[in-house]
Amino acid sequence: MKILASSALLLFLAVSPLPSQEEARSVAGLRGSERSAVYAKVLLPVKAPAEGNHPAVESWIARKLQKRGVKELRAVTGWVLLSEKGEPSTDIWEATLDGKLSGCPVNGQVSERTTDGNVHITLSGWSPVGAKIRGNSLSADIGSRAIAIVDAGRVDGVKSYVALMIAPAPKTKTGEQGGADRPATAPESKSEGSEKPKPESEERSQ
């Protein structure tokens, strides 16, 4: 009888292990040391000035929007780190274009990180009555990218766009995460100037 009781105890321990501290810290598939952050960049379907410094339009953004028929495209912000749920919303764009007011300021925030590994972003602004926004959810995996389409209700039907990107959470000088306005390794990003999109045929040959 003692042998049977011992075997049953061993079987229970084998199928019901206690979670490790590392597993307990895991959130939405990311370990505490691998926490991701969400960055946003506002773009308008207008021609960029030929001279002067202005944020770059990365080639992946240009390609996606060219397929949607967008011929002119200008980035009006750099990559902006969005705040997480429970924190004050992040000011993304002051709604000024070449020194002139262009609509209403734009704010953004991570509204939800789901258990199945997705991130939902809340974006607001552009006009006093708000805006209809599509495509503001993406996978939480580092490297994920998406473009949200903003319909501010303009009479001419012109839409705005917000590029979204998941990158590693920035680290401060003390090694803790947080506290930066752009990712250190933003794909194809430049601090200033513009990037002309490559033809599709040229991309396939590389």
Beta strands, then each sheet from edge to edge (+ up, - down):
strand 1: 36-44
strand 2: 74-75
strand 3: 80-81
strand 4: 90-93
strand 5: 96-97
strand 6: 100-101
strand 7: 104-113
strand 8: 118-126
strand 9: 132-134
strand 10: 137-139
strand 11: 145-151
strand 12: 160-168
sheet 1: 2+ 1- 3+
sheet 2: 2+ 1- 12+ 11- 9+
sheet 3: 4+ 7- 8+ 10-
sheet 4: 5+ 6-
end
